[in-house]
Amino acid sequence: MVLDLIKDRDMTANEIAATLSDRGQQVSRSEVGPILTKAQAAGLIRNAGKRECSVTGRSAIAWKAEKEVFHGNKPNHKGNPAGEL
């Protein structure tokens, strides 16, 4: 779910939470943070640098999925301990 969102573009944690909420999945920023931490530790995503968040207007880290995580159109969720990526 999160990896699919940041496959083609970088997003901040608040942007991810807002997008998921818009799609009917009630996810808060505080729930997205630990998912991103686990994904980074597993080498699935990378810090794409700081930029202005479109949700908060504040400077925030944007995250991007690592290209090698994806094979075809399906993400490889190997190393996903909680099934939330």
ABEGO torsion letter per residue (X at the ends): XAAAAAAABBBBAAAAAAAAAAAGBBBBAAAAAAAAAAAAAAGABBBAEBBBBAAAGBBBBBBBBBAAABBEABBBABGBAAGAX
